[in-house]
């Protein structure tokens, strides 16, 4: 009987974040918006195909999150986007193990969760890569900026 050697691929073996917490793998400088932003401004932010979640903050505290499906289908352009925002099911604590957080994202069909401390201060954005095999980081985000070289 022939045997084959299993070569670790991107989804096998020990992940590079093994033993790390969420705070070790977050995007530390996520894009934020004022809680006074309008629905129209939120729609404009979502026009960038790299924006999947808007973080509404004030004074460093996370007040709400928005994904495109939270916004009304049409109209209400001048309404505060915060009227449609939520924190429910959109945050994780900073000391959750990274692999546990990845599994949570996978099980809920999400790729983003805001990372907040016990007082609601925004610490970063946990961002699962499109292939679901790792986390985005500040270097990935910076590389996509229009003036990146």
C-alpha positions in Angstrom: 0.0 0.0 0.0 1.5 3.3 -1.1 1.7 6.2 1.4 1.8 9.9 0.6 3.6 12.6 2.5 1.3 15.4 3.5 2.9 18.7 2.7 1.6 21.6 4.9 -0.3 24.1 2.8 -1.9 27.5 3.7 -4.6 25.8 5.8 -2.7 22.9 7.4 0.0 22.7 10.0 0.5 25.2 12.8 -0.7 28.7 11.9 1.8 31.5 12.2 -0.5 33.2 14.8 -0.4 30.1 17.1 -0.1 31.3 20.7 -1.0 34.9 19.8 -4.0 36.9 21.0 -6.3 39.0 18.8 -4.3 42.1 19.8 -1.2 40.6 18.2 -2.9 40.2 14.7 -5.1 43.3 14.4 -5.0 46.2 12.0 -4.0 48.8 14.5 -4.9 51.9 12.4 -8.3 51.1 10.9 -10.2 53.7 9.1 -12.9 55.3 11.3 -15.8 57.7 10.8 -17.5 60.2 12.9 -20.8 59.0 14.5 -22.3 62.2 12.8 -21.6 60.8 9.3 -24.6 60.6 7.1 -25.9 57.5 5.2 -24.7 59.1 2.0 -21.2 59.5 3.5 -21.2 55.8 4.6 -22.3 54.7 1.1 -19.5 56.7 -0.4 -17.0 54.9 2.0 -18.3 51.6 0.9 -17.6 52.5 -2.7 -14.0 51.4 -2.0 -14.1 47.6 -2.4 -11.6 47.2 0.4 -14.0 48.8 2.9 -16.1 46.1 4.5 -16.9 47.6 7.9 -17.2 51.2 9.0 -16.1 51.9 12.6 -18.0 54.9 14.1 -15.8 56.4 16.8 -15.6 59.4 19.0 -12.8 60.2 21.4 -11.3 56.8 20.7 -14.4 54.9 21.8 -16.2 52.6 19.4 -19.9 53.7 19.2 -21.1 51.5 16.4 -20.2 49.5 13.3 -21.8 49.4 9.9 -21.6 46.9 7.1 -23.2 47.8 3.7 -26.3 45.6 4.4 -27.1 47.7 7.5 -27.8 50.8 5.4 -31.3 51.4 4.0 -31.9 50.4 0.4 -32.4 53.9 -0.8 -33.2 57.3 0.5 -32.4 58.5 4.0 -29.2 60.0 2.6 -29.1 62.8 5.1 -30.0 60.6 8.1 -27.2 59.8 10.6 -25.5 56.5 9.6 -25.3 55.8 13.3 -29.1 55.2 13.3 -28.3 51.9 11.5 -25.1 51.0 13.4 -24.7 48.2 15.9 -22.0 46.7 18.2 -24.0 43.4 18.6 -21.9 40.5 17.2 -19.3 42.9 15.8 -16.6 43.1 18.5 -14.1 40.8 20.2 -11.9 41.4 23.3 -8.2 41.9 22.7 -7.0 38.9 24.6 -9.1 36.3 22.8 -6.7 33.7 21.2 -6.3 34.6 17.5 -7.2 31.1 16.3 -10.3 31.1 18.5 -11.2 34.5 16.9 -10.6 33.1 13.4 -12.9 30.2 14.2 -15.6 32.6 15.5 -15.4 34.6 12.3 -15.7 31.5 10.2 -18.6 30.1 12.2 -20.5 33.4 11.9 -19.7 34.0 8.2 -17.9 37.2 9.1 -14.5 38.6 8.1 -14.3 41.6 10.4 -14.8 42.4 14.0 -13.7 45.5 15.9 -11.4 44.9 18.8 -12.3 46.9 21.9 -11.2 46.9 25.5 -13.5 46.6 28.6 -14.3 50.4 28.4 -15.2 50.3 24.7 -12.0 51.9 23.5 -11.2 50.9 19.9 -7.9 49.0 19.8 -8.0 47.8 16.2 -9.8 45.8 13.5 -9.6 42.0 13.3 -9.6 41.4 9.6 -9.6 37.9 8.1 -8.0 37.7 4.6 -10.2 36.8 1.6 -8.8 33.3 1.5 -9.7 32.9 5.2 -6.1 31.6 5.9 -4.7 34.6 7.8 -5.2 38.1 9.1 -4.8 41.4 7.4 -2.2 43.8 9.0 -1.2 47.4 8.8 1.3 46.7 6.0 -1.4 45.1 3.9 -3.6 48.1 4.3 -0.9 50.6 3.7 0.1 48.8 0.4 -3.4 49.4 -0.9 -3.4 53.2 -0.3 -3.5 55.3 -3.5 -0.1 56.9 -2.8 1.7 53.6 -1.7 4.9 52.9 -3.5 
